[in-house]
Amino acid sequence: MTQVFGGNRPAVIADPPDELECDILIIGSGMGGGTLAYALRDSGARVLIVEQGDFLPKEVSNWSAKDVFVDGRYKNSALWYDETGRGFVPGNYHYVGGSTKMYGATLPRMREHDFDEVEHPDGVSPAWPLSYDDLEPHYAEAERMFWVHGRKGEDPTDPWRSTDFPFAPVSHEPAVAGFEASLREQGLHPFHLPQAIDLREGGNCIRCPSCDAFPCLVDAKGDADVAAVRPALKSPTVRLLTRAEVKRLETDSRGRQVTTARARRDGRDISIRAKRFVVSAGAANTAALLLHSASDAHPTGLANRSDQVGRNYMTHVTTFFLAADPRRTNDDVYQKTLGLNDWYSAGADNRHPLGNVQGLGKLRGPMVKNARRMVPMPILDAVTRRTLDLFLQTEDLPLPENRIRLGSGDRIVVSRRPTNLSAHRELVTRMKQVARRAGYPVTLHQMLGIEATSHQCGTARMGEDGAGSVVDSRCKAHDVDNLWIVDSSPFPSSAAVNPALTIAALALRVAAAGELTS
């Protein structure tokens, strides 16, 4: 039986038949897929979102540091593997809303020059086939969708804006405010971090300590579930199928049209036919799906004539940085309000870009236990009560050998050699000096490894030449006439800011182009 949905059917398909049919199939409900569904909600097209996971449960454990960090209650990704065969759990989450259910809700725009070639210690970051100006109106729309708070003009590296931030900046609490004052005294230019939380008049946000890397129990985080998928599902033409993992895309004999998505749900095989297909599964899983969809027409993977599917994997070079003063405690609750971009671009005292600094959610003992298993919890609690916590990130370059591939049993294998480590080490050194001048005599830092996948991008690069890229500047596959890739996979470069808002802006731009609904 084939179900052609539309009209008066439930928004979430509870008991699907073996075959489904729609106009546009979106695989993945995260920042790319969720935003695209939202943008298409009034198009009249029958849109089906397929999500591998389910809705993340709302429960007291959402705000338990022990449940979230020590016990890993919400980690539900299959193991990935490095080149040595070691398995690890990535920072990937399969829920409605994707990994945004656990993100820190920081939504900066990329800088104007991030879309151009940029010289780094280890090479040149390539230009995009589109400009900041092409994305600017979509950045503005995405900021409205996701309740972004900020202050225009504070960050000297900010690109031009056609609109102000939709909401006023999230204010600093005492420890962060004191640190900000010291930064200004040191001649630096701190700014209020663009945050996607529902802190507007009548909003749900209560400025709790359990936001960054936690699910939100009160739906006050601007994630793709709350801000995009749920509003989209109010449309009579948008539907959602959960707990369904798309295993393969099949084409016609010529390989120019995808005809069917083969999915597995609760032990059952389901076939989904559509006129147009959008893959929004995240950079690694998108690449894995395309590679697994090899056929006679696409022997090295779907849309992979360029041999670029899975290559150019980037995640940023990142460090957790803790500034500590043993003499005083940090009683801030919502700490993720401060940003610093003074060394984001090359300048007079740094030949190459160093990267971005931003606040972390306030760390507590259970949140660092897995990184310091031998340290008793009372000591971890005592230390983290005295720290100001920051996140440092430097641009990672797209190298062909840094890639996602399929290993035995179709498991995801990650090959990655971090780049621009000298620039990142310089950023850490400068922040040590800044922190000590601000009255924090002790600094602790740890670089994140291959498991840090929340900023993954680049595995289906964008370009106008089909011989060297997978999709064009509107995210449409060069080799397949009805296939789009709308997540971070098309990023030609990673810049040094969180990618989520750029993913949303790309999705809005794809919808506005009209090709999906023409």
Disulfide bonds with the S-S distance in Angstrom:
none
